[in-house]
Amino acid sequence: MIKPNCSSCMQKPLRNQEMSRILSAAVVNNYFRAMLLNDPVSAIAGGYSGESFSLGSTEQKKLRAIRASTLADFARQLSAV
């Protein structure tokens, strides 16, 4: 398989993978979901079930702007980030 030789070429797929992992954790765990809706940056910094999430400072800044009361609304806003 041919791999891109620039780090920026891989940023979007890796970011999407991390966002999917975050949403998956929120779907299966009520506590993590509540934390994510109340304070996304702290929830992500704390990780889930021993797993950490790798987001850059730009994504973390954008997460601070999300205001959602449901996971569906959070996911909609996250996809716009």
PDB file of N, CA, C and O in Angstrom, chain B, residues numbered from 101:
ATOM      1  N   MET B 101       0.837  -1.167   0.000  1.00  0.00           N
ATOM      2  CA  MET B 101       0.000   0.000   0.000  1.00  0.00           C
ATOM      3  C   MET B 101       0.889   1.239   0.000  1.00  0.00           C
ATOM      4  O   MET B 101       1.898   1.300   0.702  1.00  0.00           O
ATOM      5  N   ILE B 102       0.499   2.202  -0.785  1.00  0.00           N
ATOM      6  CA  ILE B 102       1.258   3.449  -0.860  1.00  0.00           C
ATOM      7  C   ILE B 102       0.734   4.397   0.202  1.00  0.00           C
ATOM      8  O   ILE B 102      -0.467   4.646   0.304  1.00  0.00           O
ATOM      9  N   LYS B 103       1.654   4.914   0.981  1.00  0.00           N
ATOM     10  CA  LYS B 103       1.286   5.853   2.039  1.00  0.00           C
ATOM     11  C   LYS B 103       1.705   7.253   1.646  1.00  0.00           C
ATOM     12  O   LYS B 103       2.768   7.443   1.056  1.00  0.00           O
ATOM     13  N   PRO B 104       0.870   8.249   1.972  1.00  0.00           N
ATOM     14  CA  PRO B 104       1.292   9.621   1.693  1.00  0.00           C
ATOM     15  C   PRO B 104       2.527   9.961   2.511  1.00  0.00           C
ATOM     16  O   PRO B 104       2.693   9.475   3.630  1.00  0.00           O
ATOM     17  N   ASN B 105       3.382  10.785   1.958  1.00  0.00           N
ATOM     18  CA  ASN B 105       4.602  11.139   2.682  1.00  0.00           C
ATOM     19  C   ASN B 105       4.524  12.517   3.320  1.00  0.00           C
ATOM     20  O   ASN B 105       5.550  13.152   3.560  1.00  0.00           O
ATOM     21  N   CYS B 106       3.313  12.979   3.594  1.00  0.00           N
ATOM     22  CA  CYS B 106       3.176  14.255   4.297  1.00  0.00           C
ATOM     23  C   CYS B 106       2.185  14.080   5.446  1.00  0.00           C
ATOM     24  O   CYS B 106       1.175  13.387   5.319  1.00  0.00           O
ATOM     25  N   SER B 107       2.496  14.719   6.559  1.00  0.00           N
ATOM     26  CA  SER B 107       1.638  14.555   7.736  1.00  0.00           C
ATOM     27  C   SER B 107       0.275  15.194   7.546  1.00  0.00           C
ATOM     28  O   SER B 107      -0.708  14.693   8.091  1.00  0.00           O
ATOM     29  N   SER B 108       0.177  16.281   6.793  1.00  0.00           N
ATOM     30  CA  SER B 108      -1.119  16.935   6.609  1.00  0.00           C
ATOM     31  C   SER B 108      -2.068  16.086   5.777  1.00  0.00           C
ATOM     32  O   SER B 108      -3.284  16.249   5.880  1.00  0.00           O
ATOM     33  N   CYS B 109      -1.546  15.191   4.962  1.00  0.00           N
ATOM     34  CA  CYS B 109      -2.395  14.318   4.153  1.00  0.00           C
ATOM     35  C   CYS B 109      -3.179  13.346   5.026  1.00  0.00           C
ATOM     36  O   CYS B 109      -4.256  12.893   4.638  1.00  0.00           O
ATOM     37  N   MET B 110      -2.656  13.029   6.185  1.00  0.00           N
ATOM     38  CA  MET B 110      -3.292  12.047   7.059  1.00  0.00           C
ATOM     39  C   MET B 110      -4.142  12.690   8.149  1.00  0.00           C
ATOM     40  O   MET B 110      -4.842  11.976   8.867  1.00  0.00           O
ATOM     41  N   GLN B 111      -4.108  13.990   8.295  1.00  0.00           N
ATOM     42  CA  GLN B 111      -4.803  14.636   9.395  1.00  0.00           C
ATOM     43  C   GLN B 111      -6.300  14.386   9.380  1.00  0.00           C
ATOM     44  O   GLN B 111      -6.866  14.045  10.418  1.00  0.00           O
ATOM     45  N   LYS B 112      -6.957  14.541   8.250  1.00  0.00           N
ATOM     46  CA  LYS B 112      -8.408  14.399   8.215  1.00  0.00           C
ATOM     47  C   LYS B 112      -8.849  12.971   8.542  1.00  0.00           C
ATOM     48  O   LYS B 112      -9.737  12.806   9.378  1.00  0.00           O
ATOM     49  N   PRO B 113      -8.269  11.921   7.923  1.00  0.00           N
ATOM     50  CA  PRO B 113      -8.682  10.570   8.313  1.00  0.00           C
ATOM     51  C   PRO B 113      -8.447  10.271   9.790  1.00  0.00           C
ATOM     52  O   PRO B 113      -9.286   9.637  10.430  1.00  0.00           O
ATOM     53  N   LEU B 114      -7.327  10.716  10.335  1.00  0.00           N
ATOM     54  CA  LEU B 114      -7.054  10.474  11.749  1.00  0.00           C
ATOM     55  C   LEU B 114      -8.037  11.241  12.620  1.00  0.00           C
ATOM     56  O   LEU B 114      -8.515  10.713  13.624  1.00  0.00           O
ATOM     57  N   ARG B 115      -8.342  12.464  12.255  1.00  0.00           N
ATOM     58  CA  ARG B 115      -9.299  13.268  13.008  1.00  0.00           C
ATOM     59  C   ARG B 115     -10.668  12.604  12.965  1.00  0.00           C
ATOM     60  O   ARG B 115     -11.342  12.508  13.991  1.00  0.00           O
ATOM     61  N   ASN B 116     -11.081  12.149  11.796  1.00  0.00           N
ATOM     62  CA  ASN B 116     -12.377  11.480  11.672  1.00  0.00           C
ATOM     63  C   ASN B 116     -12.426  10.212  12.510  1.00  0.00           C
ATOM     64  O   ASN B 116     -13.451   9.905  13.118  1.00  0.00           O
ATOM     65  N   GLN B 117     -11.329   9.479  12.543  1.00  0.00           N
ATOM     66  CA  GLN B 117     -11.270   8.263  13.344  1.00  0.00           C
ATOM     67  C   GLN B 117     -11.425   8.593  14.825  1.00  0.00           C
ATOM     68  O   GLN B 117     -12.142   7.896  15.542  1.00  0.00           O
ATOM     69  N   GLU B 118     -10.769   9.637  15.282  1.00  0.00           N
ATOM     70  CA  GLU B 118     -10.880  10.027  16.685  1.00  0.00           C
ATOM     71  C   GLU B 118     -12.299  10.496  17.006  1.00  0.00           C
ATOM     72  O   GLU B 118     -12.832  10.164  18.065  1.00  0.00           O
ATOM     73  N   MET B 119     -12.906  11.253  16.119  1.00  0.00           N
ATOM     74  CA  MET B 119     -14.272  11.716  16.342  1.00  0.00           C
ATOM     75  C   MET B 119     -15.227  10.525  16.415  1.00  0.00           C
ATOM     76  O   MET B 119     -16.145  10.519  17.235  1.00  0.00           O
ATOM     77  N   SER B 120     -15.021   9.529  15.575  1.00  0.00           N
ATOM     78  CA  SER B 120     -15.844   8.316  15.606  1.00  0.00           C
ATOM     79  C   SER B 120     -15.663   7.566  16.919  1.00  0.00           C
ATOM     80  O   SER B 120     -16.630   7.051  17.481  1.00  0.00           O
ATOM     81  N   ARG B 121     -14.438   7.505  17.405  1.00  0.00           N
ATOM     82  CA  ARG B 121     -14.175   6.835  18.680  1.00  0.00           C
ATOM     83  C   ARG B 121     -14.871   7.562  19.826  1.00  0.00           C
ATOM     84  O   ARG B 121     -15.424   6.930  20.726  1.00  0.00           O
ATOM     85  N   ILE B 122     -14.840   8.892  19.789  1.00  0.00           N
ATOM     86  CA  ILE B 122     -15.481   9.694  20.833  1.00  0.00           C
ATOM     87  C   ILE B 122     -16.990   9.448  20.827  1.00  0.00           C
ATOM     88  O   ILE B 122     -17.594   9.211  21.873  1.00  0.00           O
ATOM     89  N   LEU B 123     -17.583   9.506  19.650  1.00  0.00           N
ATOM     90  CA  LEU B 123     -19.032   9.286  19.555  1.00  0.00           C
ATOM     91  C   LEU B 123     -19.406   7.863  19.947  1.00  0.00           C
ATOM     92  O   LEU B 123     -20.441   7.653  20.579  1.00  0.00           O
ATOM     93  N   SER B 124     -18.593   6.895  19.588  1.00  0.00           N
ATOM     94  CA  SER B 124     -18.867   5.504  19.966  1.00  0.00           C
ATOM     95  C   SER B 124     -18.864   5.331  21.477  1.00  0.00           C
ATOM     96  O   SER B 124     -19.724   4.646  22.031  1.00  0.00           O
ATOM     97  N   ALA B 125     -17.906   5.945  22.133  1.00  0.00           N
ATOM     98  CA  ALA B 125     -17.852   5.873  23.597  1.00  0.00           C
ATOM     99  C   ALA B 125     -19.088   6.511  24.205  1.00  0.00           C
ATOM    100  O   ALA B 125     -19.633   6.001  25.184  1.00  0.00           O
ATOM    101  N   ALA B 126     -19.534   7.624  23.633  1.00  0.00           N
ATOM    102  CA  ALA B 126     -20.722   8.319  24.151  1.00  0.00           C
ATOM    103  C   ALA B 126     -21.991   7.495  23.946  1.00  0.00           C
ATOM    104  O   ALA B 126     -22.911   7.560  24.760  1.00  0.00           O
ATOM    105  N   VAL B 127     -22.042   6.735  22.879  1.00  0.00           N
ATOM    106  CA  VAL B 127     -23.216   5.900  22.614  1.00  0.00           C
ATOM    107  C   VAL B 127     -23.337   4.780  23.645  1.00  0.00           C
ATOM    108  O   VAL B 127     -24.438   4.480  24.106  1.00  0.00           O
ATOM    109  N   VAL B 128     -22.227   4.169  24.005  1.00  0.00           N
ATOM    110  CA  VAL B 128     -22.286   2.996  24.877  1.00  0.00           C
ATOM    111  C   VAL B 128     -22.202   3.300  26.369  1.00  0.00           C
ATOM    112  O   VAL B 128     -22.436   2.414  27.190  1.00  0.00           O
ATOM    113  N   ASN B 129     -21.871   4.542  26.732  1.00  0.00           N
ATOM    114  CA  ASN B 129     -21.706   4.837  28.148  1.00  0.00           C
ATOM    115  C   ASN B 129     -22.413   6.136  28.536  1.00  0.00           C
ATOM    116  O   ASN B 129     -22.055   7.218  28.069  1.00  0.00           O
ATOM    117  N   ASN B 130     -23.416   6.007  29.394  1.00  0.00           N
ATOM    118  CA  ASN B 130     -24.218   7.166  29.808  1.00  0.00           C
ATOM    119  C   ASN B 130     -23.372   8.226  30.511  1.00  0.00           C
ATOM    120  O   ASN B 130     -23.552   9.420  30.272  1.00  0.00           O
ATOM    121  N   TYR B 131     -22.457   7.802  31.369  1.00  0.00           N
ATOM    122  CA  TYR B 131     -21.627   8.752  32.114  1.00  0.00           C
ATOM    123  C   TYR B 131     -20.734   9.564  31.173  1.00  0.00           C
ATOM    124  O   TYR B 131     -20.656  10.788  31.280  1.00  0.00           O
ATOM    125  N   PHE B 132     -20.064   8.872  30.254  1.00  0.00           N
ATOM    126  CA  PHE B 132     -19.198   9.573  29.304  1.00  0.00           C
ATOM    127  C   PHE B 132     -20.027  10.518  28.436  1.00  0.00           C
ATOM    128  O   PHE B 132     -19.605  11.641  28.158  1.00  0.00           O
ATOM    129  N   ARG B 133     -21.204  10.065  28.008  1.00  0.00           N
ATOM    130  CA  ARG B 133     -22.080  10.910  27.190  1.00  0.00           C
ATOM    131  C   ARG B 133     -22.459  12.187  27.945  1.00  0.00           C
ATOM    132  O   ARG B 133     -22.401  13.279  27.378  1.00  0.00           O
ATOM    133  N   ALA B 134     -22.844  12.060  29.215  1.00  0.00           N
ATOM    134  CA  ALA B 134     -23.215  13.229  30.009  1.00  0.00           C
ATOM    135  C   ALA B 134     -22.033  14.184  30.152  1.00  0.00           C
ATOM    136  O   ALA B 134     -22.191  15.399  30.034  1.00  0.00           O
ATOM    137  N   MET B 135     -20.852  13.631  30.407  1.00  0.00           N
ATOM    138  CA  MET B 135     -19.653  14.474  30.504  1.00  0.00           C
ATOM    139  C   MET B 135     -19.379  15.182  29.184  1.00  0.00           C
ATOM    140  O   MET B 135     -19.054  16.369  29.162  1.00  0.00           O
ATOM    141  N   LEU B 136     -19.512  14.448  28.090  1.00  0.00           N
ATOM    142  CA  LEU B 136     -19.245  15.005  26.771  1.00  0.00           C
ATOM    143  C   LEU B 136     -20.193  16.166  26.467  1.00  0.00           C
ATOM    144  O   LEU B 136     -19.782  17.173  25.890  1.00  0.00           O
ATOM    145  N   LEU B 137     -21.448  16.025  26.851  1.00  0.00           N
ATOM    146  CA  LEU B 137     -22.421  17.085  26.599  1.00  0.00           C
ATOM    147  C   LEU B 137     -22.202  18.292  27.509  1.00  0.00           C
ATOM    148  O   LEU B 137     -22.450  19.428  27.105  1.00  0.00           O
ATOM    149  N   ASN B 138     -21.740  18.049  28.729  1.00  0.00           N
ATOM    150  CA  ASN B 138     -21.534  19.142  29.687  1.00  0.00           C
ATOM    151  C   ASN B 138     -20.189  19.838  29.549  1.00  0.00           C
ATOM    152  O   ASN B 138     -20.101  21.058  29.684  1.00  0.00           O
ATOM    153  N   ASP B 139     -19.147  19.071  29.283  1.00  0.00           N
ATOM    154  CA  ASP B 139     -17.800  19.637  29.184  1.00  0.00           C
ATOM    155  C   ASP B 139     -16.965  18.762  28.246  1.00  0.00           C
ATOM    156  O   ASP B 139     -16.183  17.930  28.705  1.00  0.00           O
ATOM    157  N   PRO B 140     -17.132  18.951  26.929  1.00  0.00           N
ATOM    158  CA  PRO B 140     -16.472  18.073  25.963  1.00  0.00           C
ATOM    159  C   PRO B 140     -14.956  17.994  26.119  1.00  0.00           C
ATOM    160  O   PRO B 140     -14.377  16.916  25.988  1.00  0.00           O
ATOM    161  N   VAL B 141     -14.319  19.102  26.393  1.00  0.00           N
ATOM    162  CA  VAL B 141     -12.849  19.107  26.487  1.00  0.00           C
ATOM    163  C   VAL B 141     -12.383  18.248  27.656  1.00  0.00           C
ATOM    164  O   VAL B 141     -11.444  17.466  27.512  1.00  0.00           O
ATOM    165  N   SER B 142     -13.029  18.385  28.809  1.00  0.00           N
ATOM    166  CA  SER B 142     -12.657  17.569  29.973  1.00  0.00           C
ATOM    167  C   SER B 142     -12.960  16.098  29.741  1.00  0.00           C
ATOM    168  O   SER B 142     -12.169  15.232  30.116  1.00  0.00           O
ATOM    169  N   ALA B 143     -14.104  15.811  29.124  1.00  0.00           N
ATOM    170  CA  ALA B 143     -14.472  14.420  28.848  1.00  0.00           C
ATOM    171  C   ALA B 143     -13.428  13.759  27.959  1.00  0.00           C
ATOM    172  O   ALA B 143     -13.012  12.629  28.214  1.00  0.00           O
ATOM    173  N   ILE B 144     -13.012  14.457  26.926  1.00  0.00           N
ATOM    174  CA  ILE B 144     -12.043  13.902  25.987  1.00  0.00           C
ATOM    175  C   ILE B 144     -10.661  13.807  26.623  1.00  0.00           C
ATOM    176  O   ILE B 144      -9.924  12.851  26.376  1.00  0.00           O
ATOM    177  N   ALA B 145     -10.315  14.783  27.428  1.00  0.00           N
ATOM    178  CA  ALA B 145      -9.019  14.740  28.113  1.00  0.00           C
ATOM    179  C   ALA B 145      -8.952  13.560  29.075  1.00  0.00           C
ATOM    180  O   ALA B 145      -7.888  12.968  29.262  1.00  0.00           O
ATOM    181  N   GLY B 146     -10.084  13.215  29.686  1.00  0.00           N
ATOM    182  CA  GLY B 146     -10.124  12.095  30.624  1.00  0.00           C
ATOM    183  C   GLY B 146     -10.134  10.735  29.952  1.00  0.00           C
ATOM    184  O   GLY B 146      -9.838   9.723  30.587  1.00  0.00           O
ATOM    185  N   GLY B 147     -10.472  10.708  28.675  1.00  0.00           N
ATOM    186  CA  GLY B 147     -10.513   9.442  27.947  1.00  0.00           C
ATOM    187  C   GLY B 147     -11.708   8.607  28.345  1.00  0.00           C
ATOM    188  O   GLY B 147     -12.603   9.063  29.055  1.00  0.00           O
ATOM    189  N   TYR B 148     -11.703   7.369  27.870  1.00  0.00           N
ATOM    190  CA  TYR B 148     -12.802   6.460  28.157  1.00  0.00           C
ATOM    191  C   TYR B 148     -12.275   5.037  28.311  1.00  0.00           C
ATOM    192  O   TYR B 148     -11.608   4.512  27.420  1.00  0.00           O
ATOM    193  N   SER B 149     -12.576   4.431  29.426  1.00  0.00           N
ATOM    194  CA  SER B 149     -12.245   3.028  29.674  1.00  0.00           C
ATOM    195  C   SER B 149     -10.766   2.719  29.400  1.00  0.00           C
ATOM    196  O   SER B 149     -10.430   1.709  28.782  1.00  0.00           O
ATOM    197  N   GLY B 150      -9.903   3.607  29.872  1.00  0.00           N
ATOM    198  CA  GLY B 150      -8.467   3.401  29.699  1.00  0.00           C
ATOM    199  C   GLY B 150      -7.929   3.827  28.350  1.00  0.00           C
ATOM    200  O   GLY B 150      -6.721   3.765  28.124  1.00  0.00           O
ATOM    201  N   GLU B 151      -8.792   4.256  27.454  1.00  0.00           N
ATOM    202  CA  GLU B 151      -8.366   4.711  26.132  1.00  0.00           C
ATOM    203  C   GLU B 151      -8.282   6.229  26.131  1.00  0.00           C
ATOM    204  O   GLU B 151      -9.112   6.910  26.733  1.00  0.00           O
ATOM    205  N   SER B 152      -7.277   6.746  25.455  1.00  0.00           N
ATOM    206  CA  SER B 152      -7.175   8.196  25.336  1.00  0.00           C
ATOM    207  C   SER B 152      -7.561   8.611  23.923  1.00  0.00           C
ATOM    208  O   SER B 152      -7.527   7.810  22.988  1.00  0.00           O
ATOM    209  N   PHE B 153      -7.925   9.866  23.792  1.00  0.00           N
ATOM    210  CA  PHE B 153      -8.281  10.420  22.494  1.00  0.00           C
ATOM    211  C   PHE B 153      -7.202  11.413  22.103  1.00  0.00           C
ATOM    212  O   PHE B 153      -6.698  12.160  22.941  1.00  0.00           O
ATOM    213  N   SER B 154      -6.854  11.416  20.843  1.00  0.00           N
ATOM    214  CA  SER B 154      -5.787  12.274  20.358  1.00  0.00           C
ATOM    215  C   SER B 154      -6.364  13.364  19.455  1.00  0.00           C
ATOM    216  O   SER B 154      -6.616  13.145  18.270  1.00  0.00           O
ATOM    217  N   LEU B 155      -6.565  14.536  20.042  1.00  0.00           N
ATOM    218  CA  LEU B 155      -7.047  15.681  19.278  1.00  0.00           C
ATOM    219  C   LEU B 155      -6.065  16.828  19.439  1.00  0.00           C
ATOM    220  O   LEU B 155      -5.501  17.044  20.512  1.00  0.00           O
ATOM    221  N   GLY B 156      -5.877  17.547  18.366  1.00  0.00           N
ATOM    222  CA  GLY B 156      -4.993  18.694  18.410  1.00  0.00           C
ATOM    223  C   GLY B 156      -5.644  19.886  19.094  1.00  0.00           C
ATOM    224  O   GLY B 156      -6.828  19.859  19.428  1.00  0.00           O
ATOM    225  N   SER B 157      -4.869  20.910  19.293  1.00  0.00           N
ATOM    226  CA  SER B 157      -5.391  22.099  19.982  1.00  0.00           C
ATOM    227  C   SER B 157      -6.492  22.780  19.183  1.00  0.00           C
ATOM    228  O   SER B 157      -7.394  23.378  19.769  1.00  0.00           O
ATOM    229  N   THR B 158      -6.436  22.702  17.866  1.00  0.00           N
ATOM    230  CA  THR B 158      -7.482  23.308  17.033  1.00  0.00           C
ATOM    231  C   THR B 158      -8.815  22.611  17.257  1.00  0.00           C
ATOM    232  O   THR B 158      -9.841  23.270  17.428  1.00  0.00           O
ATOM    233  N   GLU B 159      -8.806  21.269  17.257  1.00  0.00           N
ATOM    234  CA  GLU B 159     -10.042  20.519  17.488  1.00  0.00           C
ATOM    235  C   GLU B 159     -10.578  20.759  18.894  1.00  0.00           C
ATOM    236  O   GLU B 159     -11.786  20.891  19.087  1.00  0.00           O
ATOM    237  N   GLN B 160      -9.683  20.814  19.874  1.00  0.00           N
ATOM    238  CA  GLN B 160     -10.109  21.069  21.248  1.00  0.00           C
ATOM    239  C   GLN B 160     -10.759  22.439  21.372  1.00  0.00           C
ATOM    240  O   GLN B 160     -11.754  22.595  22.081  1.00  0.00           O
ATOM    241  N   LYS B 161     -10.207  23.425  20.692  1.00  0.00           N
ATOM    242  CA  LYS B 161     -10.784  24.763  20.715  1.00  0.00           C
ATOM    243  C   LYS B 161     -12.191  24.749  20.115  1.00  0.00           C
ATOM    244  O   LYS B 161     -13.103  25.384  20.645  1.00  0.00           O
ATOM    245  N   LYS B 162     -12.360  24.031  19.024  1.00  0.00           N
ATOM    246  CA  LYS B 162     -13.667  23.940  18.378  1.00  0.00           C
ATOM    247  C   LYS B 162     -14.666  23.196  19.255  1.00  0.00           C
ATOM    248  O   LYS B 162     -15.852  23.523  19.264  1.00  0.00           O
ATOM    249  N   LEU B 163     -14.189  22.199  19.990  1.00  0.00           N
ATOM    250  CA  LEU B 163     -15.074  21.457  20.891  1.00  0.00           C
ATOM    251  C   LEU B 163     -15.629  22.348  21.993  1.00  0.00           C
ATOM    252  O   LEU B 163     -16.763  22.169  22.436  1.00  0.00           O
ATOM    253  N   ARG B 164     -14.833  23.298  22.427  1.00  0.00           N
ATOM    254  CA  ARG B 164     -15.287  24.220  23.482  1.00  0.00           C
ATOM    255  C   ARG B 164     -16.516  25.018  23.053  1.00  0.00           C
ATOM    256  O   ARG B 164     -17.308  25.448  23.891  1.00  0.00           O
ATOM    257  N   ALA B 165     -16.671  25.210  21.754  1.00  0.00           N
ATOM    258  CA  ALA B 165     -17.790  26.001  21.238  1.00  0.00           C
ATOM    259  C   ALA B 165     -19.080  25.190  21.099  1.00  0.00           C
ATOM    260  O   ALA B 165     -20.150  25.765  20.897  1.00  0.00           O
ATOM    261  N   ILE B 166     -18.993  23.877  21.203  1.00  0.00           N
ATOM    262  CA  ILE B 166     -20.188  23.040  21.039  1.00  0.00           C
ATOM    263  C   ILE B 166     -21.078  23.164  22.264  1.00  0.00           C
ATOM    264  O   ILE B 166     -20.627  23.011  23.399  1.00  0.00           O
ATOM    265  N   ARG B 167     -22.347  23.443  22.014  1.00  0.00           N
ATOM    266  CA  ARG B 167     -23.379  23.497  23.054  1.00  0.00           C
ATOM    267  C   ARG B 167     -24.510  22.599  22.591  1.00  0.00           C
ATOM    268  O   ARG B 167     -25.269  22.956  21.690  1.00  0.00           O
ATOM    269  N   ALA B 168     -24.621  21.434  23.210  1.00  0.00           N
ATOM    270  CA  ALA B 168     -25.631  20.467  22.781  1.00  0.00           C
ATOM    271  C   ALA B 168     -26.279  19.815  23.998  1.00  0.00           C
ATOM    272  O   ALA B 168     -25.635  19.601  25.025  1.00  0.00           O
ATOM    273  N   SER B 169     -27.560  19.508  23.861  1.00  0.00           N
ATOM    274  CA  SER B 169     -28.262  18.826  24.949  1.00  0.00           C
ATOM    275  C   SER B 169     -28.494  17.355  24.629  1.00  0.00           C
ATOM    276  O   SER B 169     -28.864  16.579  25.511  1.00  0.00           O
ATOM    277  N   THR B 170     -28.279  16.966  23.375  1.00  0.00           N
ATOM    278  CA  THR B 170     -28.427  15.563  22.995  1.00  0.00           C
ATOM    279  C   THR B 170     -27.190  15.120  22.224  1.00  0.00           C
ATOM    280  O   THR B 170     -26.453  15.941  21.677  1.00  0.00           O
ATOM    281  N   LEU B 171     -26.979  13.829  22.193  1.00  0.00           N
ATOM    282  CA  LEU B 171     -25.837  13.301  21.463  1.00  0.00           C
ATOM    283  C   LEU B 171     -25.988  13.555  19.967  1.00  0.00           C
ATOM    284  O   LEU B 171     -25.004  13.828  19.278  1.00  0.00           O
ATOM    285  N   ALA B 172     -27.211  13.466  19.467  1.00  0.00           N
ATOM    286  CA  ALA B 172     -27.446  13.731  18.043  1.00  0.00           C
ATOM    287  C   ALA B 172     -27.051  15.163  17.688  1.00  0.00           C
ATOM    288  O   ALA B 172     -26.417  15.399  16.660  1.00  0.00           O
ATOM    289  N   ASP B 173     -27.423  16.108  18.532  1.00  0.00           N
ATOM    290  CA  ASP B 173     -27.068  17.500  18.291  1.00  0.00           C
ATOM    291  C   ASP B 173     -25.550  17.686  18.399  1.00  0.00           C
ATOM    292  O   ASP B 173     -24.952  18.419  17.610  1.00  0.00           O
ATOM    293  N   PHE B 174     -24.935  17.021  19.376  1.00  0.00           N
ATOM    294  CA  PHE B 174     -23.489  17.095  19.530  1.00  0.00           C
ATOM    295  C   PHE B 174     -22.801  16.566  18.257  1.00  0.00           C
ATOM    296  O   PHE B 174     -21.867  17.181  17.744  1.00  0.00           O
ATOM    297  N   ALA B 175     -23.275  15.431  17.769  1.00  0.00           N
ATOM    298  CA  ALA B 175     -22.673  14.825  16.562  1.00  0.00           C
ATOM    299  C   ALA B 175     -22.838  15.744  15.348  1.00  0.00           C
ATOM    300  O   ALA B 175     -21.928  15.855  14.526  1.00  0.00           O
ATOM    301  N   ARG B 176     -23.979  16.392  15.236  1.00  0.00           N
ATOM    302  CA  ARG B 176     -24.222  17.310  14.127  1.00  0.00           C
ATOM    303  C   ARG B 176     -23.229  18.462  14.191  1.00  0.00           C
ATOM    304  O   ARG B 176     -22.620  18.822  13.183  1.00  0.00           O
ATOM    305  N   GLN B 177     -23.068  19.035  15.369  1.00  0.00           N
ATOM    306  CA  GLN B 177     -22.140  20.154  15.526  1.00  0.00           C
ATOM    307  C   GLN B 177     -20.698  19.703  15.346  1.00  0.00           C
ATOM    308  O   GLN B 177     -19.877  20.437  14.797  1.00  0.00           O
ATOM    309  N   LEU B 178     -20.391  18.499  15.807  1.00  0.00           N
ATOM    310  CA  LEU B 178     -19.038  17.957  15.667  1.00  0.00           C
ATOM    311  C   LEU B 178     -18.676  17.767  14.197  1.00  0.00           C
ATOM    312  O   LEU B 178     -17.540  18.015  13.794  1.00  0.00           O
ATOM    313  N   SER B 179     -19.634  17.331  13.409  1.00  0.00           N
ATOM    314  CA  SER B 179     -19.356  17.112  11.988  1.00  0.00           C
ATOM    315  C   SER B 179     -19.079  18.419  11.258  1.00  0.00           C
ATOM    316  O   SER B 179     -18.449  18.418  10.201  1.00  0.00           O
ATOM    317  N   ALA B 180     -19.543  19.530  11.814  1.00  0.00           N
ATOM    318  CA  ALA B 180     -19.303  20.836  11.225  1.00  0.00           C
ATOM    319  C   ALA B 180     -17.942  21.410  11.627  1.00  0.00           C
ATOM    320  O   ALA B 180     -17.496  22.410  11.064  1.00  0.00           O
ATOM    321  N   VAL B 181     -17.289  20.778  12.595  1.00  0.00           N
ATOM    322  CA  VAL B 181     -15.999  21.275  13.106  1.00  0.00           C
ATOM    323  C   VAL B 181     -14.920  21.076  12.076  1.00  0.00           C
ATOM    324  O   VAL B 181     -13.765  21.429  12.315  1.00  0.00           O
TER     325      VAL B 181
END
